[in-house]
Amino acid sequence: MSTRLTPSEDFPEDLTALALPEVEVLNSRIHRELDYEYANDGEPSMETEIRHEELTEELDRRDQQPESTPALPDAVESTRRFS
């Protein structure tokens, strides 16, 4: 697997269906591709720019969501019952 995601490679249609680590990996691969395109072509391809924007919007959307409360109180309570 390449560390870049070229414009000819598949890209998910629905980023909301992916887990955060998968979105972060895609974001990293797109950033690497942007760097490559700037260095070799002088500018990024339109497809790479669009993908970058979609990933940025998805990560921003996830940043705006409240984090779920961890199940720590239940875990602590269950360990007290067995002590």
mmCIF file of the N, C-alpha and C atoms, coordinates in Angstrom:
data_MODEL
# 
_entry.id   MODEL 
# 
loop_
_atom_site.group_PDB 
_atom_site.id 
_atom_site.type_symbol 
_atom_site.label_atom_id 
_atom_site.label_alt_id 
_atom_site.label_comp_id 
_atom_site.label_asym_id 
_atom_site.label_entity_id 
_atom_site.label_seq_id 
_atom_site.pdbx_PDB_ins_code 
_atom_site.Cartn_x 
_atom_site.Cartn_y 
_atom_site.Cartn_z 
_atom_site.occupancy 
_atom_site.B_iso_or_equiv 
_atom_site.pdbx_formal_charge 
_atom_site.auth_seq_id 
_atom_site.auth_comp_id 
_atom_site.auth_asym_id 
_atom_site.auth_atom_id 
_atom_site.pdbx_PDB_model_num 
ATOM 1   N N  . MET A 1 1  ? 0.847   -1.182 0.000   1.00 0.00 ? 1  MET A N  1 
ATOM 2   C CA . MET A 1 1  ? 0.000   0.000  0.000   1.00 0.00 ? 1  MET A CA 1 
ATOM 3   C C  . MET A 1 1  ? 0.891   1.245  0.000   1.00 0.00 ? 1  MET A C  1 
ATOM 4   N N  . SER A 1 2  ? 0.501   2.185  -0.807  1.00 0.00 ? 2  SER A N  1 
ATOM 5   C CA . SER A 1 2  ? 1.230   3.448  -0.899  1.00 0.00 ? 2  SER A CA 1 
ATOM 6   C C  . SER A 1 2  ? 0.837   4.366  0.258   1.00 0.00 ? 2  SER A C  1 
ATOM 7   N N  . THR A 1 3  ? 1.745   5.252  0.605   1.00 0.00 ? 3  THR A N  1 
ATOM 8   C CA . THR A 1 3  ? 1.436   6.226  1.653   1.00 0.00 ? 3  THR A CA 1 
ATOM 9   C C  . THR A 1 3  ? 0.686   7.418  1.082   1.00 0.00 ? 3  THR A C  1 
ATOM 10  N N  . ARG A 1 4  ? 0.497   7.436  -0.246  1.00 0.00 ? 4  ARG A N  1 
ATOM 11  C CA . ARG A 1 4  ? -0.267  8.502  -0.908  1.00 0.00 ? 4  ARG A CA 1 
ATOM 12  C C  . ARG A 1 4  ? -1.528  7.897  -1.511  1.00 0.00 ? 4  ARG A C  1 
ATOM 13  N N  . LEU A 1 5  ? -2.532  8.727  -1.738  1.00 0.00 ? 5  LEU A N  1 
ATOM 14  C CA . LEU A 1 5  ? -3.758  8.294  -2.400  1.00 0.00 ? 5  LEU A CA 1 
ATOM 15  C C  . LEU A 1 5  ? -3.885  9.091  -3.692  1.00 0.00 ? 5  LEU A C  1 
ATOM 16  N N  . THR A 1 6  ? -3.537  8.456  -4.797  1.00 0.00 ? 6  THR A N  1 
ATOM 17  C CA . THR A 1 6  ? -3.553  9.154  -6.076  1.00 0.00 ? 6  THR A CA 1 
ATOM 18  C C  . THR A 1 6  ? -4.985  9.377  -6.549  1.00 0.00 ? 6  THR A C  1 
ATOM 19  N N  . PRO A 1 7  ? -5.176  10.339 -7.451  1.00 0.00 ? 7  PRO A N  1 
ATOM 20  C CA . PRO A 1 7  ? -6.527  10.611 -7.959  1.00 0.00 ? 7  PRO A CA 1 
ATOM 21  C C  . PRO A 1 7  ? -7.182  9.417  -8.652  1.00 0.00 ? 7  PRO A C  1 
ATOM 22  N N  . SER A 1 8  ? -6.388  8.499  -9.164  1.00 0.00 ? 8  SER A N  1 
ATOM 23  C CA . SER A 1 8  ? -6.951  7.328  -9.852  1.00 0.00 ? 8  SER A CA 1 
ATOM 24  C C  . SER A 1 8  ? -7.394  6.224  -8.899  1.00 0.00 ? 8  SER A C  1 
ATOM 25  N N  . GLU A 1 9  ? -6.987  6.304  -7.637  1.00 0.00 ? 9  GLU A N  1 
ATOM 26  C CA . GLU A 1 9  ? -7.372  5.284  -6.655  1.00 0.00 ? 9  GLU A CA 1 
ATOM 27  C C  . GLU A 1 9  ? -8.765  5.567  -6.097  1.00 0.00 ? 9  GLU A C  1 
ATOM 28  N N  . ASP A 1 10 ? -9.419  4.507  -5.649  1.00 0.00 ? 10 ASP A N  1 
ATOM 29  C CA . ASP A 1 10 ? -10.761 4.628  -5.079  1.00 0.00 ? 10 ASP A CA 1 
ATOM 30  C C  . ASP A 1 10 ? -10.754 5.498  -3.832  1.00 0.00 ? 10 ASP A C  1 
ATOM 31  N N  . PHE A 1 11 ? -11.869 6.204  -3.647  1.00 0.00 ? 11 PHE A N  1 
ATOM 32  C CA . PHE A 1 11 ? -12.076 7.065  -2.492  1.00 0.00 ? 11 PHE A CA 1 
ATOM 33  C C  . PHE A 1 11 ? -13.504 6.816  -2.009  1.00 0.00 ? 11 PHE A C  1 
ATOM 34  N N  . PRO A 1 12 ? -13.716 6.672  -0.704  1.00 0.00 ? 12 PRO A N  1 
ATOM 35  C CA . PRO A 1 12 ? -15.064 6.385  -0.191  1.00 0.00 ? 12 PRO A CA 1 
ATOM 36  C C  . PRO A 1 12 ? -16.072 7.475  -0.553  1.00 0.00 ? 12 PRO A C  1 
ATOM 37  N N  . GLU A 1 13 ? -17.269 7.052  -0.916  1.00 0.00 ? 13 GLU A N  1 
ATOM 38  C CA . GLU A 1 13 ? -18.331 8.007  -1.211  1.00 0.00 ? 13 GLU A CA 1 
ATOM 39  C C  . GLU A 1 13 ? -18.888 8.631  0.054   1.00 0.00 ? 13 GLU A C  1 
ATOM 40  N N  . ASP A 1 14 ? -18.919 7.851  1.146   1.00 0.00 ? 14 ASP A N  1 
ATOM 41  C CA . ASP A 1 14 ? -19.511 8.319  2.396   1.00 0.00 ? 14 ASP A CA 1 
ATOM 42  C C  . ASP A 1 14 ? -18.488 8.241  3.518   1.00 0.00 ? 14 ASP A C  1 
ATOM 43  N N  . LEU A 1 15 ? -17.883 9.373  3.817   1.00 0.00 ? 15 LEU A N  1 
ATOM 44  C CA . LEU A 1 15 ? -16.877 9.407  4.886   1.00 0.00 ? 15 LEU A CA 1 
ATOM 45  C C  . LEU A 1 15 ? -17.495 9.219  6.265   1.00 0.00 ? 15 LEU A C  1 
ATOM 46  N N  . THR A 1 16 ? -18.784 9.516  6.409   1.00 0.00 ? 16 THR A N  1 
ATOM 47  C CA . THR A 1 16 ? -19.436 9.374  7.711   1.00 0.00 ? 16 THR A CA 1 
ATOM 48  C C  . THR A 1 16 ? -19.539 7.914  8.131   1.00 0.00 ? 16 THR A C  1 
ATOM 49  N N  . ALA A 1 17 ? -19.442 6.995  7.182   1.00 0.00 ? 17 ALA A N  1 
ATOM 50  C CA . ALA A 1 17 ? -19.537 5.570  7.500   1.00 0.00 ? 17 ALA A CA 1 
ATOM 51  C C  . ALA A 1 17 ? -18.222 4.995  8.021   1.00 0.00 ? 17 ALA A C  1 
ATOM 52  N N  . LEU A 1 18 ? -17.160 5.777  7.948   1.00 0.00 ? 18 LEU A N  1 
ATOM 53  C CA . LEU A 1 18 ? -15.841 5.301  8.378   1.00 0.00 ? 18 LEU A CA 1 
ATOM 54  C C  . LEU A 1 18 ? -15.567 5.663  9.834   1.00 0.00 ? 18 LEU A C  1 
ATOM 55  N N  . ALA A 1 19 ? -14.782 4.828  10.469  1.00 0.00 ? 19 ALA A N  1 
ATOM 56  C CA . ALA A 1 19 ? -14.314 5.132  11.828  1.00 0.00 ? 19 ALA A CA 1 
ATOM 57  C C  . ALA A 1 19 ? -13.284 6.255  11.750  1.00 0.00 ? 19 ALA A C  1 
ATOM 58  N N  . LEU A 1 20 ? -13.136 6.976  12.835  1.00 0.00 ? 20 LEU A N  1 
ATOM 59  C CA . LEU A 1 20 ? -12.211 8.099  12.876  1.00 0.00 ? 20 LEU A CA 1 
ATOM 60  C C  . LEU A 1 20 ? -10.785 7.718  12.428  1.00 0.00 ? 20 LEU A C  1 
ATOM 61  N N  . PRO A 1 21 ? -10.224 6.606  12.899  1.00 0.00 ? 21 PRO A N  1 
ATOM 62  C CA . PRO A 1 21 ? -8.865  6.261  12.441  1.00 0.00 ? 21 PRO A CA 1 
ATOM 63  C C  . PRO A 1 21 ? -8.776  6.085  10.921  1.00 0.00 ? 21 PRO A C  1 
ATOM 64  N N  . GLU A 1 22 ? -9.825  5.555  10.309  1.00 0.00 ? 22 GLU A N  1 
ATOM 65  C CA . GLU A 1 22 ? -9.823  5.395  8.853   1.00 0.00 ? 22 GLU A CA 1 
ATOM 66  C C  . GLU A 1 22 ? -9.836  6.752  8.149   1.00 0.00 ? 22 GLU A C  1 
ATOM 67  N N  . VAL A 1 23 ? -10.612 7.685  8.680   1.00 0.00 ? 23 VAL A N  1 
ATOM 68  C CA . VAL A 1 23 ? -10.657 9.036  8.109   1.00 0.00 ? 23 VAL A CA 1 
ATOM 69  C C  . VAL A 1 23 ? -9.306  9.713  8.285   1.00 0.00 ? 23 VAL A C  1 
ATOM 70  N N  . GLU A 1 24 ? -8.691  9.525  9.426   1.00 0.00 ? 24 GLU A N  1 
ATOM 71  C CA . GLU A 1 24 ? -7.386  10.132 9.683   1.00 0.00 ? 24 GLU A CA 1 
ATOM 72  C C  . GLU A 1 24 ? -6.311  9.573  8.746   1.00 0.00 ? 24 GLU A C  1 
ATOM 73  N N  . VAL A 1 25 ? -6.359  8.276  8.462   1.00 0.00 ? 25 VAL A N  1 
ATOM 74  C CA . VAL A 1 25 ? -5.405  7.677  7.530   1.00 0.00 ? 25 VAL A CA 1 
ATOM 75  C C  . VAL A 1 25 ? -5.618  8.242  6.129   1.00 0.00 ? 25 VAL A C  1 
ATOM 76  N N  . LEU A 1 26 ? -6.876  8.330  5.693   1.00 0.00 ? 26 LEU A N  1 
ATOM 77  C CA . LEU A 1 26 ? -7.163  8.930  4.387   1.00 0.00 ? 26 LEU A CA 1 
ATOM 78  C C  . LEU A 1 26 ? -6.650  10.361 4.321   1.00 0.00 ? 26 LEU A C  1 
ATOM 79  N N  . ASN A 1 27 ? -6.868  11.100 5.384   1.00 0.00 ? 27 ASN A N  1 
ATOM 80  C CA . ASN A 1 27 ? -6.411  12.490 5.433   1.00 0.00 ? 27 ASN A CA 1 
ATOM 81  C C  . ASN A 1 27 ? -4.885  12.563 5.290   1.00 0.00 ? 27 ASN A C  1 
ATOM 82  N N  . SER A 1 28 ? -4.185  11.690 5.971   1.00 0.00 ? 28 SER A N  1 
ATOM 83  C CA . SER A 1 28 ? -2.734  11.655 5.879   1.00 0.00 ? 28 SER A CA 1 
ATOM 84  C C  . SER A 1 28 ? -2.285  11.318 4.460   1.00 0.00 ? 28 SER A C  1 
ATOM 85  N N  . ARG A 1 29 ? -2.931  10.333 3.847   1.00 0.00 ? 29 ARG A N  1 
ATOM 86  C CA . ARG A 1 29 ? -2.558  9.929  2.488   1.00 0.00 ? 29 ARG A CA 1 
ATOM 87  C C  . ARG A 1 29 ? -2.830  11.049 1.482   1.00 0.00 ? 29 ARG A C  1 
ATOM 88  N N  . ILE A 1 30 ? -3.928  11.782 1.674   1.00 0.00 ? 30 ILE A N  1 
ATOM 89  C CA . ILE A 1 30 ? -4.237  12.905 0.784   1.00 0.00 ? 30 ILE A CA 1 
ATOM 90  C C  . ILE A 1 30 ? -3.222  14.027 0.964   1.00 0.00 ? 30 ILE A C  1 
ATOM 91  N N  . HIS A 1 31 ? -2.822  14.298 2.193   1.00 0.00 ? 31 HIS A N  1 
ATOM 92  C CA . HIS A 1 31 ? -1.803  15.324 2.424   1.00 0.00 ? 31 HIS A CA 1 
ATOM 93  C C  . HIS A 1 31 ? -0.477  14.938 1.765   1.00 0.00 ? 31 HIS A C  1 
ATOM 94  N N  . ARG A 1 32 ? -0.129  13.671 1.836   1.00 0.00 ? 32 ARG A N  1 
ATOM 95  C CA . ARG A 1 32 ? 1.097   13.210 1.181   1.00 0.00 ? 32 ARG A CA 1 
ATOM 96  C C  . ARG A 1 32 ? 0.981   13.368 -0.332  1.00 0.00 ? 32 ARG A C  1 
ATOM 97  N N  . GLU A 1 33 ? -0.199  13.081 -0.858  1.00 0.00 ? 33 GLU A N  1 
ATOM 98  C CA . GLU A 1 33 ? -0.416  13.243 -2.300  1.00 0.00 ? 33 GLU A CA 1 
ATOM 99  C C  . GLU A 1 33 ? -0.345  14.712 -2.696  1.00 0.00 ? 33 GLU A C  1 
ATOM 100 N N  . LEU A 1 34 ? -0.921  15.586 -1.888  1.00 0.00 ? 34 LEU A N  1 
ATOM 101 C CA . LEU A 1 34 ? -0.825  17.025 -2.170  1.00 0.00 ? 34 LEU A CA 1 
ATOM 102 C C  . LEU A 1 34 ? 0.639   17.468 -2.221  1.00 0.00 ? 34 LEU A C  1 
ATOM 103 N N  . ASP A 1 35 ? 1.422   17.045 -1.240  1.00 0.00 ? 35 ASP A N  1 
ATOM 104 C CA . ASP A 1 35 ? 2.847   17.384 -1.217  1.00 0.00 ? 35 ASP A CA 1 
ATOM 105 C C  . ASP A 1 35 ? 3.538   16.889 -2.497  1.00 0.00 ? 35 ASP A C  1 
ATOM 106 N N  . TYR A 1 36 ? 3.235   15.656 -2.872  1.00 0.00 ? 36 TYR A N  1 
ATOM 107 C CA . TYR A 1 36 ? 3.834   15.072 -4.063  1.00 0.00 ? 36 TYR A CA 1 
ATOM 108 C C  . TYR A 1 36 ? 3.456   15.869 -5.317  1.00 0.00 ? 36 TYR A C  1 
ATOM 109 N N  . GLU A 1 37 ? 2.185   16.184 -5.459  1.00 0.00 ? 37 GLU A N  1 
ATOM 110 C CA . GLU A 1 37 ? 1.717   16.901 -6.643  1.00 0.00 ? 37 GLU A CA 1 
ATOM 111 C C  . GLU A 1 37 ? 2.318   18.302 -6.719  1.00 0.00 ? 37 GLU A C  1 
ATOM 112 N N  . TYR A 1 38 ? 2.397   19.002 -5.604  1.00 0.00 ? 38 TYR A N  1 
ATOM 113 C CA . TYR A 1 38 ? 3.025   20.328 -5.605  1.00 0.00 ? 38 TYR A CA 1 
ATOM 114 C C  . TYR A 1 38 ? 4.493   20.220 -6.023  1.00 0.00 ? 38 TYR A C  1 
ATOM 115 N N  . ALA A 1 39 ? 5.202   19.226 -5.491  1.00 0.00 ? 39 ALA A N  1 
ATOM 116 C CA . ALA A 1 39 ? 6.629   19.075 -5.782  1.00 0.00 ? 39 ALA A CA 1 
ATOM 117 C C  . ALA A 1 39 ? 6.876   18.654 -7.230  1.00 0.00 ? 39 ALA A C  1 
ATOM 118 N N  . ASN A 1 40 ? 6.006   17.826 -7.768  1.00 0.00 ? 40 ASN A N  1 
ATOM 119 C CA . ASN A 1 40 ? 6.247   17.280 -9.102  1.00 0.00 ? 40 ASN A CA 1 
ATOM 120 C C  . ASN A 1 40 ? 5.497   17.979 -10.223 1.00 0.00 ? 40 ASN A C  1 
ATOM 121 N N  . ASP A 1 41 ? 4.330   18.504 -9.932  1.00 0.00 ? 41 ASP A N  1 
ATOM 122 C CA . ASP A 1 41 ? 3.504   19.111 -10.977 1.00 0.00 ? 41 ASP A CA 1 
ATOM 123 C C  . ASP A 1 41 ? 3.355   20.623 -10.806 1.00 0.00 ? 41 ASP A C  1 
ATOM 124 N N  . GLY A 1 42 ? 3.749   21.126 -9.653  1.00 0.00 ? 42 GLY A N  1 
ATOM 125 C CA . GLY A 1 42 ? 3.616   22.551 -9.392  1.00 0.00 ? 42 GLY A CA 1 
ATOM 126 C C  . GLY A 1 42 ? 2.259   22.952 -8.848  1.00 0.00 ? 42 GLY A C  1 
ATOM 127 N N  . GLU A 1 43 ? 1.278   22.064 -8.955  1.00 0.00 ? 43 GLU A N  1 
ATOM 128 C CA . GLU A 1 43 ? -0.059  22.316 -8.419  1.00 0.00 ? 43 GLU A CA 1 
ATOM 129 C C  . GLU A 1 43 ? -0.781  20.988 -8.225  1.00 0.00 ? 43 GLU A C  1 
ATOM 130 N N  . PRO A 1 44 ? -1.761  20.949 -7.326  1.00 0.00 ? 44 PRO A N  1 
ATOM 131 C CA . PRO A 1 44 ? -2.489  19.696 -7.098  1.00 0.00 ? 44 PRO A CA 1 
ATOM 132 C C  . PRO A 1 44 ? -3.551  19.476 -8.171  1.00 0.00 ? 44 PRO A C  1 
ATOM 133 N N  . SER A 1 45 ? -3.909  18.224 -8.349  1.00 0.00 ? 45 SER A N  1 
ATOM 134 C CA . SER A 1 45 ? -5.007  17.909 -9.261  1.00 0.00 ? 45 SER A CA 1 
ATOM 135 C C  . SER A 1 45 ? -6.325  18.337 -8.614  1.00 0.00 ? 45 SER A C  1 
ATOM 136 N N  . MET A 1 46 ? -7.317  18.586 -9.436  1.00 0.00 ? 46 MET A N  1 
ATOM 137 C CA . MET A 1 46 ? -8.643  18.980 -8.934  1.00 0.00 ? 46 MET A CA 1 
ATOM 138 C C  . MET A 1 46 ? -9.222  17.879 -8.048  1.00 0.00 ? 46 MET A C  1 
ATOM 139 N N  . GLU A 1 47 ? -9.032  16.630 -8.439  1.00 0.00 ? 47 GLU A N  1 
ATOM 140 C CA . GLU A 1 47 ? -9.565  15.504 -7.660  1.00 0.00 ? 47 GLU A CA 1 
ATOM 141 C C  . GLU A 1 47 ? -8.958  15.468 -6.258  1.00 0.00 ? 47 GLU A C  1 
ATOM 142 N N  . THR A 1 48 ? -7.668  15.677 -6.155  1.00 0.00 ? 48 THR A N  1 
ATOM 143 C CA . THR A 1 48 ? -7.009  15.673 -4.850  1.00 0.00 ? 48 THR A CA 1 
ATOM 144 C C  . THR A 1 48 ? -7.493  16.843 -4.004  1.00 0.00 ? 48 THR A C  1 
ATOM 145 N N  . GLU A 1 49 ? -7.673  17.997 -4.610  1.00 0.00 ? 49 GLU A N  1 
ATOM 146 C CA . GLU A 1 49 ? -8.199  19.153 -3.872  1.00 0.00 ? 49 GLU A CA 1 
ATOM 147 C C  . GLU A 1 49 ? -9.604  18.886 -3.349  1.00 0.00 ? 49 GLU A C  1 
ATOM 148 N N  . ILE A 1 50 ? -10.447 18.274 -4.164  1.00 0.00 ? 50 ILE A N  1 
ATOM 149 C CA . ILE A 1 50 ? -11.820 17.958 -3.747  1.00 0.00 ? 50 ILE A CA 1 
ATOM 150 C C  . ILE A 1 50 ? -11.800 16.969 -2.591  1.00 0.00 ? 50 ILE A C  1 
ATOM 151 N N  . ARG A 1 51 ? -10.984 15.950 -2.699  1.00 0.00 ? 51 ARG A N  1 
ATOM 152 C CA . ARG A 1 51 ? -10.880 14.954 -1.630  1.00 0.00 ? 51 ARG A CA 1 
ATOM 153 C C  . ARG A 1 51 ? -10.382 15.585 -0.333  1.00 0.00 ? 51 ARG A C  1 
ATOM 154 N N  . HIS A 1 52 ? -9.404  16.460 -0.462  1.00 0.00 ? 52 HIS A N  1 
ATOM 155 C CA . HIS A 1 52 ? -8.881  17.153 0.711   1.00 0.00 ? 52 HIS A CA 1 
ATOM 156 C C  . HIS A 1 52 ? -9.990  17.959 1.393   1.00 0.00 ? 52 HIS A C  1 
ATOM 157 N N  . GLU A 1 53 ? -10.776 18.668 0.616   1.00 0.00 ? 53 GLU A N  1 
ATOM 158 C CA . GLU A 1 53 ? -11.873 19.472 1.163   1.00 0.00 ? 53 GLU A CA 1 
ATOM 159 C C  . GLU A 1 53 ? -12.916 18.588 1.845   1.00 0.00 ? 53 GLU A C  1 
ATOM 160 N N  . GLU A 1 54 ? -13.267 17.464 1.228   1.00 0.00 ? 54 GLU A N  1 
ATOM 161 C CA . GLU A 1 54 ? -14.236 16.547 1.834   1.00 0.00 ? 54 GLU A CA 1 
ATOM 162 C C  . GLU A 1 54 ? -13.724 16.009 3.172   1.00 0.00 ? 54 GLU A C  1 
ATOM 163 N N  . LEU A 1 55 ? -12.459 15.651 3.217   1.00 0.00 ? 55 LEU A N  1 
ATOM 164 C CA . LEU A 1 55 ? -11.889 15.152 4.468   1.00 0.00 ? 55 LEU A CA 1 
ATOM 165 C C  . LEU A 1 55 ? -11.840 16.234 5.538   1.00 0.00 ? 55 LEU A C  1 
ATOM 166 N N  . THR A 1 56 ? -11.485 17.439 5.142   1.00 0.00 ? 56 THR A N  1 
ATOM 167 C CA . THR A 1 56 ? -11.449 18.552 6.093   1.00 0.00 ? 56 THR A CA 1 
ATOM 168 C C  . THR A 1 56 ? -12.836 18.795 6.670   1.00 0.00 ? 56 THR A C  1 
ATOM 169 N N  . GLU A 1 57 ? -13.855 18.798 5.815   1.00 0.00 ? 57 GLU A N  1 
ATOM 170 C CA . GLU A 1 57 ? -15.227 19.004 6.283   1.00 0.00 ? 57 GLU A CA 1 
ATOM 171 C C  . GLU A 1 57 ? -15.660 17.889 7.224   1.00 0.00 ? 57 GLU A C  1 
ATOM 172 N N  . GLU A 1 58 ? -15.313 16.642 6.904   1.00 0.00 ? 58 GLU A N  1 
ATOM 173 C CA . GLU A 1 58 ? -15.696 15.522 7.758   1.00 0.00 ? 58 GLU A CA 1 
ATOM 174 C C  . GLU A 1 58 ? -14.992 15.590 9.110   1.00 0.00 ? 58 GLU A C  1 
ATOM 175 N N  . LEU A 1 59 ? -13.712 15.900 9.112   1.00 0.00 ? 59 LEU A N  1 
ATOM 176 C CA . LEU A 1 59 ? -12.998 16.013 10.386  1.00 0.00 ? 59 LEU A CA 1 
ATOM 177 C C  . LEU A 1 59 ? -13.512 17.196 11.205  1.00 0.00 ? 59 LEU A C  1 
ATOM 178 N N  . ASP A 1 60 ? -13.827 18.299 10.556  1.00 0.00 ? 60 ASP A N  1 
ATOM 179 C CA . ASP A 1 60 ? -14.413 19.448 11.258  1.00 0.00 ? 60 ASP A CA 1 
ATOM 180 C C  . ASP A 1 60 ? -15.772 19.083 11.852  1.00 0.00 ? 60 ASP A C  1 
ATOM 181 N N  . ARG A 1 61 ? -16.563 18.342 11.084  1.00 0.00 ? 61 ARG A N  1 
ATOM 182 C CA . ARG A 1 61 ? -17.886 17.917 11.574  1.00 0.00 ? 61 ARG A CA 1 
ATOM 183 C C  . ARG A 1 61 ? -17.728 17.051 12.822  1.00 0.00 ? 61 ARG A C  1 
ATOM 184 N N  . ARG A 1 62 ? -16.785 16.145 12.793  1.00 0.00 ? 62 ARG A N  1 
ATOM 185 C CA . ARG A 1 62 ? -16.567 15.272 13.953  1.00 0.00 ? 62 ARG A CA 1 
ATOM 186 C C  . ARG A 1 62 ? -16.036 16.050 15.153  1.00 0.00 ? 62 ARG A C  1 
ATOM 187 N N  . ASP A 1 63 ? -15.247 17.081 14.903  1.00 0.00 ? 63 ASP A N  1 
ATOM 188 C CA . ASP A 1 63 ? -14.755 17.918 15.997  1.00 0.00 ? 63 ASP A CA 1 
ATOM 189 C C  . ASP A 1 63 ? -15.892 18.656 16.694  1.00 0.00 ? 63 ASP A C  1 
ATOM 190 N N  . GLN A 1 64 ? -16.966 18.933 15.976  1.00 0.00 ? 64 GLN A N  1 
ATOM 191 C CA . GLN A 1 64 ? -18.096 19.666 16.532  1.00 0.00 ? 64 GLN A CA 1 
ATOM 192 C C  . GLN A 1 64 ? -19.033 18.770 17.341  1.00 0.00 ? 64 GLN A C  1 
ATOM 193 N N  . GLN A 1 65 ? -18.928 17.461 17.159  1.00 0.00 ? 65 GLN A N  1 
ATOM 194 C CA . GLN A 1 65 ? -19.794 16.534 17.885  1.00 0.00 ? 65 GLN A CA 1 
ATOM 195 C C  . GLN A 1 65 ? -19.301 16.376 19.315  1.00 0.00 ? 65 GLN A C  1 
ATOM 196 N N  . PRO A 1 66 ? -20.239 16.345 20.267  1.00 0.00 ? 66 PRO A N  1 
ATOM 197 C CA . PRO A 1 66 ? -19.813 16.098 21.652  1.00 0.00 ? 66 PRO A CA 1 
ATOM 198 C C  . PRO A 1 66 ? -19.286 14.674 21.783  1.00 0.00 ? 66 PRO A C  1 
ATOM 199 N N  . GLU A 1 67 ? -18.248 14.538 22.563  1.00 0.00 ? 67 GLU A N  1 
ATOM 200 C CA . GLU A 1 67 ? -17.688 13.210 22.785  1.00 0.00 ? 67 GLU A CA 1 
ATOM 201 C C  . GLU A 1 67 ? -18.620 12.415 23.682  1.00 0.00 ? 67 GLU A C  1 
ATOM 202 N N  . SER A 1 68 ? -18.735 11.128 23.405  1.00 0.00 ? 68 SER A N  1 
ATOM 203 C CA . SER A 1 68 ? -19.592 10.296 24.236  1.00 0.00 ? 68 SER A CA 1 
ATOM 204 C C  . SER A 1 68 ? -18.919 10.074 25.585  1.00 0.00 ? 68 SER A C  1 
ATOM 205 N N  . THR A 1 69 ? -19.719 9.914  26.600  1.00 0.00 ? 69 THR A N  1 
ATOM 206 C CA . THR A 1 69 ? -19.211 9.701  27.946  1.00 0.00 ? 69 THR A CA 1 
ATOM 207 C C  . THR A 1 69 ? -18.733 8.262  28.063  1.00 0.00 ? 69 THR A C  1 
ATOM 208 N N  . PRO A 1 70 ? -17.516 8.048  28.509  1.00 0.00 ? 70 PRO A N  1 
ATOM 209 C CA . PRO A 1 70 ? -17.031 6.674  28.636  1.00 0.00 ? 70 PRO A CA 1 
ATOM 210 C C  . PRO A 1 70 ? -17.822 5.906  29.683  1.00 0.00 ? 70 PRO A C  1 
ATOM 211 N N  . ALA A 1 71 ? -17.790 4.609  29.567  1.00 0.00 ? 71 ALA A N  1 
ATOM 212 C CA . ALA A 1 71 ? -18.557 3.740  30.465  1.00 0.00 ? 71 ALA A CA 1 
ATOM 213 C C  . ALA A 1 71 ? -17.819 3.489  31.766  1.00 0.00 ? 71 ALA A C  1 
ATOM 214 N N  . LEU A 1 72 ? -16.998 4.394  32.190  1.00 0.00 ? 72 LEU A N  1 
ATOM 215 C CA . LEU A 1 72 ? -16.191 4.228  33.389  1.00 0.00 ? 72 LEU A CA 1 
ATOM 216 C C  . LEU A 1 72 ? -17.019 4.029  34.656  1.00 0.00 ? 72 LEU A C  1 
ATOM 217 N N  . PRO A 1 73 ? -18.082 4.809  34.909  1.00 0.00 ? 73 PRO A N  1 
ATOM 218 C CA . PRO A 1 73 ? -18.817 4.591  36.156  1.00 0.00 ? 73 PRO A CA 1 
ATOM 219 C C  . PRO A 1 73 ? -19.348 3.166  36.304  1.00 0.00 ? 73 PRO A C  1 
ATOM 220 N N  . ASP A 1 74 ? -19.844 2.560  35.244  1.00 0.00 ? 74 ASP A N  1 
ATOM 221 C CA . ASP A 1 74 ? -20.327 1.176  35.309  1.00 0.00 ? 74 ASP A CA 1 
ATOM 222 C C  . ASP A 1 74 ? -19.186 0.215  35.612  1.00 0.00 ? 74 ASP A C  1 
ATOM 223 N N  . ALA A 1 75 ? -18.047 0.452  34.970  1.00 0.00 ? 75 ALA A N  1 
ATOM 224 C CA . ALA A 1 75 ? -16.898 -0.422 35.189  1.00 0.00 ? 75 ALA A CA 1 
ATOM 225 C C  . ALA A 1 75 ? -16.426 -0.336 36.631  1.00 0.00 ? 75 ALA A C  1 
ATOM 226 N N  . VAL A 1 76 ? -16.388 0.861  37.185  1.00 0.00 ? 76 VAL A N  1 
ATOM 227 C CA . VAL A 1 76 ? -15.968 1.042  38.569  1.00 0.00 ? 76 VAL A CA 1 
ATOM 228 C C  . VAL A 1 76 ? -16.962 0.364  39.500  1.00 0.00 ? 76 VAL A C  1 
ATOM 229 N N  . GLU A 1 77 ? -18.242 0.524  39.233  1.00 0.00 ? 77 GLU A N  1 
ATOM 230 C CA . GLU A 1 77 ? -19.287 -0.081 40.071  1.00 0.00 ? 77 GLU A CA 1 
ATOM 231 C C  . GLU A 1 77 ? -19.176 -1.599 40.038  1.00 0.00 ? 77 GLU A C  1 
ATOM 232 N N  . SER A 1 78 ? -18.929 -2.200 38.878  1.00 0.00 ? 78 SER A N  1 
ATOM 233 C CA . SER A 1 78 ? -18.853 -3.648 38.798  1.00 0.00 ? 78 SER A CA 1 
ATOM 234 C C  . SER A 1 78 ? -17.639 -4.190 39.530  1.00 0.00 ? 78 SER A C  1 
ATOM 235 N N  . THR A 1 79 ? -16.535 -3.451 39.570  1.00 0.00 ? 79 THR A N  1 
ATOM 236 C CA . THR A 1 79 ? -15.369 -3.919 40.308  1.00 0.00 ? 79 THR A CA 1 
ATOM 237 C C  . THR A 1 79 ? -15.595 -3.816 41.804  1.00 0.00 ? 79 THR A C  1 
ATOM 238 N N  . ARG A 1 80 ? -16.433 -2.858 42.238  1.00 0.00 ? 80 ARG A N  1 
ATOM 239 C CA . ARG A 1 80 ? -16.729 -2.735 43.672  1.00 0.00 ? 80 ARG A CA 1 
ATOM 240 C C  . ARG A 1 80 ? -17.549 -3.930 44.152  1.00 0.00 ? 80 ARG A C  1 
ATOM 241 N N  . ARG A 1 81 ? -18.430 -4.441 43.292  1.00 0.00 ? 81 ARG A N  1 
ATOM 242 C CA . ARG A 1 81 ? -19.273 -5.553 43.684  1.00 0.00 ? 81 ARG A CA 1 
ATOM 243 C C  . ARG A 1 81 ? -18.449 -6.822 43.897  1.00 0.00 ? 81 ARG A C  1 
ATOM 244 N N  . PHE A 1 82 ? -17.317 -6.931 43.218  1.00 0.00 ? 82 PHE A N  1 
ATOM 245 C CA . PHE A 1 82 ? -16.519 -8.146 43.304  1.00 0.00 ? 82 PHE A CA 1 
ATOM 246 C C  . PHE A 1 82 ? -15.351 -7.998 44.276  1.00 0.00 ? 82 PHE A C  1 
ATOM 247 N N  . SER A 1 83 ? -15.253 -6.876 44.946  1.00 0.00 ? 83 SER A N  1 
ATOM 248 C CA . SER A 1 83 ? -14.137 -6.665 45.871  1.00 0.00 ? 83 SER A CA 1 
ATOM 249 C C  . SER A 1 83 ? -14.427 -7.282 47.215  1.00 0.00 ? 83 SER A C  1 
# 
